[in-house]
């Protein structure tokens, strides 16, 4: 029995590679990375992180969290007919046309699919499989959709807390007073495939399709690709602090939505199910709006200083990275020269083209001393990125 169960799981997993949306999501992750690298080269004349980072960060953590979430769905017996799975894919594609990463999110895709299911009138197109899918959509249990929204929000919260602050991308734009300030952008596109259960009859039964009985009814496993798009621009504090704060908010929202959906299911209260779906959609949007408003109204953190220069970002593999310099630290002196702006940093580095000694104000406000070798004839010899004049804010926040 165990061997059969494992075999069916593996067969269901292989079906992921037949789903066109899976490859569409991979393409989106690649394009996000390509756009980020292009912008970094424009603003800093250097690539901070390679394009492949976006693919790695999209696949590995997302697949791990997705498989853990699948245990919940399979254990709880959450079922979706094939027509609703197809509709969710179509809604994802429609949201992708907005070119806004944050809208490629199950809080939007699954919630809007639920609304379509409620409003979709009875009709037929005369195409057999499409007509079957229309019936599937109309008959999809809303409590299943509500639980899926809640669990995927929990997964998003975990991913944001766990990986959201890793390798953020530095930004530059004009502040309200006309001076250029720095920011950090976290744009993530996690692919989180989930095992769902399809009742037999939703698809043609063929020899290679994994089937297992649950009571008197047959079911099949289907590994469905979901995507969690997330974007946050941070100007008022260090990126890790702000990103983890948002992640905790999303995590809490996920537990609330899941709890409401569970109560609505067990007590057969359709109104609570509808509230859970609406809360997932409205709550996720509210978190984004409140976070953006908070960032706009608070003083900027990455600004030019009268004494020293604040590190906006550190390029991996450079002397700065090897010396342990961190985002938000302030370089006070280089080779004994007190700094006041970016140009003074590069002049001080020329005192000794092969070696440098730094006096750094760390994140706790304490002075520490670091030293290390430099690369000859390389752009950004030290490997720190600072605030300087480049682009306006509209260009920075318009993605």
Secondary structure, DSSP 8 states (H G I E B T S, - for coil): -HHHHHHHHHHHHHGGGG-HHHHHHHHHHHHHHHHHHHHHHHHHSS-SS-THHHHHHHHHHHHHHHHHHHHHHHHHT-B--HHHHHHHHHHHHHHHTTT-GGGSSHHHHHHHHHHHHHH------S-HHHHHHHHHHHH--HHHHHHHHHHHHHHHHHHHHHHTTTT-EEEEEE-TTS-EEEEEEEEEEEE--EEEEEETTSS---TTS-EEEETTEEEEEEEE--EEEEEEEE-SS-HHHHHHHHHHHHHHHHHHHHHHHHHHHHTT-HHHHHHHHHHHHHHHHHHHHHHHHHHHHS--SEE--SSSEE--EE-TTSHHHHTT--TT-EEEEETTEE--SHHHHHHHHTTSTTEEEEEEE-TTS-EEEEEEE--TT-SSSS-EE---S---HHHHH--
